[in-house]
Amino acid sequence: MTKVVFYRSGGVFYGFEEQGHTGFGQEGDDILCAALSAMTMLIINTIEVAYASDVEYTIDDETTNIRVRSKAALLEFEEDERKRYAVSGLFMSYFYQLNELLEEYYEFLDVEVKDVDYE
């Protein structure tokens, strides 16, 4: 099972952490895992390239632990309101997309939210 924990501060999503293999299919042929990986890389690349903002991320293939966070989503770190809205919107969109996937893949996916300040 893959567990995804989203980080939120003051109601604003600013990152997430993923752990574990989904177990939906064989490693290398797991379409659910591939979907999560593709969405994660889309978020990282969009923040970094399209929005020209810093994004902190670590990807550990051995432990299957992925952590993605961006200060650009938060008022205390980013002055540009449109950029904050866009970056936090990416994280929020991923949260809602995963909740949609939970309807069909609830045995392979767990999603939660932690309200915690950016550290």
KAKA-V390215 format. One line per field, one symbol per residue. phi: phi as a letter, one per 30 degrees, with the letter a starting at -180 (. if undefined). psi: psi as a letter, one per 40 degrees, with the letter a starting at -180 (. if undefined). burial: I if it has 16 or more other ideal C-beta (glycine too) atoms within 10 Angstrom, else O. A space follows every 50 residues. Layout:
phi = ???
psi = ???
burial = ???
This chain:
phi = .ccccccbbhicdblabcbjddidbdejbddddddddddddddeddddcd chbdbcabbcddchcbbbbbdddcedcbdddddeddddddddddeddddd deeccddcbbbbbcdaddc
psi = ihhhhihhhfehheaihhhiidediiheehdddddddddddddddddddd efihhhiihhddefhhhhihdeehdeehdhdddddddddddddddddddd ddddfdeehhhihhhiih.
burial = OIOIIIIIIOOIIIIIIIIIOIOIOOOOOIOIIOIIOOIIOOIIOOIOOO IOIOIOIOOOOOOOOIIIIIIIIIOOOIOOOOIIOIIIOIIIOIIOOIOO IOOOIOOIIOIOOOOOOIO
